[in-house]
Amino acid sequence: RTPIDFRIYLEAAGYLALQHFNDRNPRVLAQLPSLLSDCNIQMTVDMKDTRFATSNAVRQIQEVFANHHEQTLENPLPFALLGAARSAVSQTLSILGGVYELPQISATSTSASLDSKDRSPYFTRTVPSNAGDARAIALYWEHLKVPYFGAIYVRDSFGTEYFEQLKRECKLRGIGVVAAPYDDGDDASITDAVKRLEKADVKYVVGIFNPRTWKKVIRDSIELGIIGKNGYTWLLSEASIELTQEDFRLAKNSDEDIAQALHGTG
């Protein structure tokens, strides 16, 4: 069957929830009709594709309010935000949404920086923050008696906050870390970060990527021989969630090396 991007499932689930709310459909939530018995609200949705970029998110939300000079039934103002997927984008939206007092909820943004009610007063989420993940990794390294490890991470609000959480948890356990940050959209920066790991001769690595950069990181690491070999252990952050989806596929001819390198990663 044709592979389906996991984000399509998220969008479809949102549409289904909206339809069930408007129809008072009890199929998923049996209590829904009784919970909404005194509610006469019907909701609509306007989908925007940020393409994982903060600049697109800012532009789109500004356009929404620029085109809505007053509240009307035909052209209503938004009263809430759903998303975004990336923490870096959600961080920006949460600041803008706070200006307009718009509640915001995300199903996938995990950066602990979004816990700040000063910066993100109307933000909430349906998943835990990455603080728990950082602690779990530190406990795992401690169990393996790892003296130090490398952390290659995207330099945005998600990656930086995740790294800082991880560094704090590991410091409590006497575990050192070699930091290898890179800039999103900058291939040379990714290559330099991978070379930093090679030079430090780390055998344990945590990869904190975003969906746009993980493949470049892995391929550069393959070329330098620091992944997919005996003696190297990699753990990947949840930002690489597409790698664990049942529909995830790699091209047989061009990505066989990546498939082999990923085999056995955590």
Secondary structure, 3 states (H helix, E strand, C coil): CCCCCHHHHHHHHHHHHHHHHHHCCCCCCCCHHHHCCCCCCCCCCCCCCCCCCHHHHHHHHHHHHHCCCCCCCCCCCCCCEECCCCHHHHHHHHHHHHHCCCCEEECCCCCHHHHCCCCCCCEEECCCCCHHHHHHHHHHHHHHCCCEEEEEEECCHHHHHHHHHHHHHHHHCCCEEEEEEECCCCHHHHHHHHHHHHHHCCCEEEEECCCCCHHHHHHHHHHCCCCCCCCCEEEECHHHHHHHCCCCCCCCCCCHHHHHHHCCCC
